[in-house]
């Protein structure tokens, strides 16, 4: 395993690579490609934190827990609520901010605040030739040149290895609370979640757990949360019996939604299906017999647990969206591929971009196809 301790050392290792490199952060997500492991965990540390400017700069290998602790001390947070994959994937290691940004890991609050990439202000990375590249800055108004910041977020290490990230952070709310609407019907649940999200009451979480019901979350100042919770109860009362969850119970439930807790420790493959919320009931109806599911993002994100080796894309086709194979053995990943196949025009564009940043094809190439 190669473990650079500086950006310069990282650049030298990539430039001198004679074969493929499996890029890795904390090793918690299982997306590294084939080849020698290149671990960026040594590029750690918070380089700058200005609470008044809501700005933080950290090395890509900085543990997410370290960043969250620093933010909590100033009553701030990573608003995009990144998932911790370790329990679901039965992995060890430490989630890093570089891994979060490279995979654009975004949790339930995405519906209200945006994805991880929306909070990235600037990046430093090393491309497949060993060249150090900097793009963006430390303020939201910085729009210099091409937006490589957004391009790098979600590229899974195929275009370059992140060395440093500048981020926007947000204040933490005073409290939170949730409503659980007791329904077992996915159509009714999606309708209730859509009604809540279409209201003026600033819902920050909208999920459906078939064993529990549809759940909506409200965050903010205590008096505001109480008022909005009551108003939401009124507009959702026709969808089923309603249970209120206080701050502690609400926090625990949404931590479970974020980390897909209902599937932890259960056998089978796990898929992540991104669709239009209105299409969710039809997708659920097409799931193979014996599959389990849960919805997030108001129905726009469907987590599916099904029998090992199932080609879920074929089972639910045709559909407008993306089905990503999050958990499966190596053979199934190699056969089905992890990511949704691209249309020919988009695939050609993707290959052109990769050829520009990684002309030798050494960065995480296997991760895109079968890891």
MOWOSUL-V72451 format. One record per pair of residues at least 12 apart in sequence whose ideal C-beta (glycine too) atoms are under 7 Angstrom apart, sorted by the first residue. I is the first residue (numbers start at 0). J is the second residue. Records with the same first field share a line. If there is no record, write none. Layout:
I->J  J
//
This chain:
0->36  38
1->35  36  37  38
2->38  40  41
3->41  42
4->41
6->42  123  125  131  162
9->42  125  160  162
10->125  129  131
11->129
12->37
13->125  127  129  160
14->128  129
16->361
18->34  35  361
19->32  33  34  361  364  365
20->34  35  37  361  362
21->33  34  35  36  37  363
22->37  156  160  362  363
23->36  37  38
24->39  40  59  60  95  97  98  101
25->40  92  93  94  95  98
26->90  92
27->84  85  90  92  94  98
28->84  88  98  102
29->88  90  370
30->102  155  366  370
31->363  366  370
32->363  364  365  366  370
33->365
37->160
39->59  60  97  160  161
40->60  95
41->60
42->58  59  60  162
43->58  60  61
44->57  58  61
45->57  61  66  69
46->58  163
48->69
50->73  75
53->167  168  169
54->137  165  167
55->166  168
56->137  163  165
57->96  164
58->162  163
59->95  96  97  161  162  163  164
60->95  97
61->95  96
62->93  94  95
63->81  94  95  96  99
66->96
70->168
74->170  171
75->168  169  170  171
76->168  169  171
77->168
78->108  112  118  169
79->105  106  108  109  112  113  114  115  118
80->106  107  108  257
81->99  104  105  106  115
82->104  106  257  258
83->258
86->258  263
87->258  259  262  263  269  326
88->326
96->164
97->161  164
99->115
100->115  119  152  161  164
101->154  155  156  161
102->153  155
103->115  116  152  153
106->257
107->204  206  253  256  257  295
108->203  204
109->296
110->196  205  296  297
111->201  202  203
115->152
116->149  152  153
118->166  167
119->148  152  164  166
120->135  136  137  138  139  141  165  166  167
121->134  135  136  137  141  148  165
122->134  135  147  148  151  161  163  164
123->162  163
124->151  159  160  161  162
125->159  160  162
126->158  159  356  357
127->356  357  358  359  361  362
128->358
132->147  159
134->147  148
135->148  165
136->165
137->165
139->167
155->363  366  367
156->362  363  366
157->353  357  362  363  364  366  367
158->352  353  356  357
159->356  362
160->362
172->218  219
173->219  220  221
174->221  224  246
175->216  217  218  224  246  249  250
176->217  224  228  243  244  245  246  249
177->214  215  216  244  249  252
178->215  228  231  232  235  241  243
179->211  212  214  241  242  244
180->212  213  235  238  239  241
181->212  239  240
182->212  213  238  239
183->209
185->207  279  280  283
186->280
187->238
188->207  213
189->276  279  280  298
190->238
191->213  235  238
192->205  207  213  215  297  298
193->276  297
194->234  235
195->215  231  235
196->297
198->231  234
200->217  227  230  231
201->227
202->215  216  217
203->216  217  218
204->216  253
205->296  297
206->256  293  294  295
207->293  294
208->261  293
209->293
212->239
214->252
215->231
216->249  253
217->231
228->243
256->295
259->302
261->293
262->302  304
265->304
267->304  305  306  307
268->305  307  309  324  326  327  331
269->302  304  325  326
270->303  311  322  323  324  325
271->300  302  323  325
272->301  303  320  322
273->299  300  320  321
274->299  301  318  319  320
275->299  319
276->297  298  299
278->318  319
279->294  298  301
282->301  315  318
285->314  315
286->303  314  315
287->305  309  314
289->306
290->303  304  305
291->304
307->327  331
308->331
310->335
321->339
322->339
323->337  338  339
324->337
332->369  370
333->369
336->368  369
337->369  370
338->367
//
